[in-house]
Amino acid sequence: MAMNWFHRRLCGSQRWARYVESDLLPWALRDVELGEHALEIGPGYGANLRVLATRVPKLTAVEVSAELAARLDERFGSQATVIHGDGAATGLPECEFTSVVCFTMLHHVPTSRQQDALFAEAYRLLRPGGTFAGSDGVHSFIGRLVHLRDTYNPIDPNTLPERLATAGFADVQLTVRNGQQRFRARKPDQP
Ligand SMILES: C[S@@+](CC[C@H](N)C(=O)[O-])C[C@H]1O[C@@H](n2cnc3c(N)ncnc32)[C@H](O)[C@@H]1O
């Protein structure tokens, strides 16, 4: 389902971009090595993509909304390869990326099964030793209100480490802060 009006306004706003750059992204990626080729799943209006483009030599993004993917390509096409597609089935080559990241998007994936498919795809796309990292909100009443007539399937932080381990990841770390959860996990060197 497409994002509702309020949500589109928020994610496309300067205010959101400033918050992402100054607070959310630095926290979500603190001490995370992105390496030479990063993939962002679900970039939306590009608040994170804009910052990531300054941090990695090579950047790819996969966005499920055709409209947003076209918009991102227009805006960031010189800095990143933007693909219209599903982060759970990208069609990209396996072991292509040194890091896969996603921010504030997992709750937009409608079912746990589809979220698990996205974790499995992140694992497939990573080189051995690569990192899967990101952040998302934890369930809240306000979160549910913001998502009226929109997809809202926040992940229970108590279950995320086990779900990432089931996808094959090692060294899973999870932190919760101010209604946000961040995770990082590594594809083992010898899967
Ligand atoms: C709330 S927005 C967040 C956008 C951006 N990550 C940010 O933090 O500003 C969620 C985005 O994830 C995208 N999305 C949802 N499911 C996806 C999937 N399976 N594959 C790729 N993108 C997806 C949506 O189209 C939307 O652009």
The ligand as a Gaussian input file, in Angstrom:
#p B3LYP/6-31G(d) Opt

LIG

0 1
 C        8.489000       5.460000       5.581000
 S        9.347000       5.375000       4.066000
 C       11.015000       5.641000       4.632000
 C       11.896000       6.129000       3.550000
 C       13.366000       6.355000       3.937000
 N       14.009000       5.104000       4.266000
 C       13.501000       7.346000       5.036000
 O       13.879000       6.956000       6.146000
 O       13.250000       8.539000       4.793000
 C        9.351000       3.629000       3.621000
 C        9.831000       3.407000       2.211000
 O       10.066000       2.003000       2.016000
 C        9.587000       1.650000       0.732000
 N        9.361000       0.196000       0.728000
 C        8.402000      -0.493000       1.401000
 N        8.504000      -1.810000       1.151000
 C        9.565000      -1.959000       0.316000
 C       10.169000      -3.093000      -0.304000
 N        9.700000      -4.328000      -0.103000
 N       11.237000      -2.893000      -1.101000
 C       11.723000      -1.637000      -1.313000
 N       11.175000      -0.534000      -0.766000
 C       10.118000      -0.685000       0.040000
 C        8.329000       2.488000       0.584000
 O        7.893000       2.576000      -0.759000
 C        8.804000       3.803000       1.155000
 O        9.442000       4.586000       0.176000

